[in-house]
Amino acid sequence: MKDLNWDDKGYLVDGKRISTLRFADDIIIIFTSTAEVEEMLNELNVAGMKIELDMNMSKTQFMVNGVTRDS
């Protein structure tokens, strides 16, 4: 994850850009638009494949609130 260039993605909170929350085996991706999350998921998938990690799409869930822009 440290190799992903997500400095301009996510939400600005107290002057710091927040784009992920990470737990033991889960990642929450924070995004501002559907176009942004699509790009972030593709980048995460490519980075994971380099170290032989696969996304389990049957367990992947999306939650969107009214603040998210649809671009």
Backbone torsions as a table, in degrees:
resi	resn	phi	psi	omega
1	MET	NA	-28.1	-178.0
2	LYS	-67.3	-20.3	179.6
3	ASP	-83.5	-10.9	-180.0
4	LEU	-78.7	133.1	-178.9
5	ASN	-92.5	80.3	-177.0
6	TRP	-110.9	25.9	-177.8
7	ASP	-62.4	-24.4	-178.0
8	ASP	-107.5	13.5	-177.8
9	LYS	-111.9	158.1	178.8
10	GLY	92.6	-157.7	-177.4
11	TYR	-111.9	146.6	176.3
12	LEU	-85.8	119.1	-179.9
13	VAL	-128.6	116.9	-179.3
14	ASP	51.1	42.3	176.5
15	GLY	80.6	1.6	179.8
16	LYS	-120.8	137.5	-179.7
17	ARG	-81.8	123.3	179.3
18	ILE	-107.0	121.0	-179.9
19	SER	-124.7	-17.1	178.8
20	THR	-146.4	152.4	165.6
21	LEU	-122.8	130.1	-175.6
22	ARG	-118.4	136.3	177.5
23	PHE	-122.4	-173.6	-175.0
24	ALA	-49.8	-53.0	-179.6
25	ASP	-135.6	20.7	179.6
26	ASP	-128.5	149.3	175.1
27	ILE	-129.3	131.8	173.1
28	ILE	-105.4	120.8	179.3
29	ILE	-97.8	126.7	-178.8
30	ILE	-104.6	126.7	-173.0
31	PHE	-140.3	163.3	-178.8
32	THR	-107.0	-12.4	179.5
33	SER	-154.1	160.5	178.5
34	THR	-65.3	-33.5	177.4
35	ALA	-64.7	-40.0	-179.7
36	GLU	-66.0	-44.5	-179.0
37	VAL	-67.0	-35.2	177.0
38	GLU	-61.5	-45.4	178.6
39	GLU	-63.4	-43.7	-178.7
40	MET	-65.1	-41.7	178.6
41	LEU	-64.5	-40.4	177.0
42	ASN	-62.9	-44.6	179.0
43	GLU	-63.5	-42.1	178.8
44	LEU	-64.2	-41.2	179.0
45	ASN	-62.9	-44.8	179.1
46	VAL	-62.4	-45.1	179.2
47	ALA	-62.9	-41.0	178.9
48	GLY	-65.7	-39.3	179.7
49	MET	-63.5	-30.5	178.8
50	LYS	-63.8	-27.3	178.6
51	ILE	-114.0	23.1	174.4
52	GLU	61.9	39.2	172.1
53	LEU	-107.1	137.2	179.6
54	ASP	-115.8	142.8	172.6
55	MET	-80.1	134.1	176.0
56	ASN	-91.6	95.0	-175.1
57	MET	-66.7	-21.4	177.7
58	SER	-72.1	-19.1	177.9
59	LYS	-105.0	-3.7	-178.7
60	THR	-75.0	132.0	-179.7
61	GLN	-126.4	147.3	177.2
62	PHE	-119.5	134.2	174.4
63	MET	-130.6	130.3	-176.8
64	VAL	-129.2	139.7	175.0
65	ASN	-110.6	-179.7	-176.8
66	GLY	-70.1	-10.6	-178.8
67	VAL	-81.5	-24.9	-176.7
68	THR	-66.3	128.2	175.8
69	ARG	-79.8	143.5	175.1
70	ASP	-104.1	106.9	-178.7
71	SER	-114.6	NA	NA
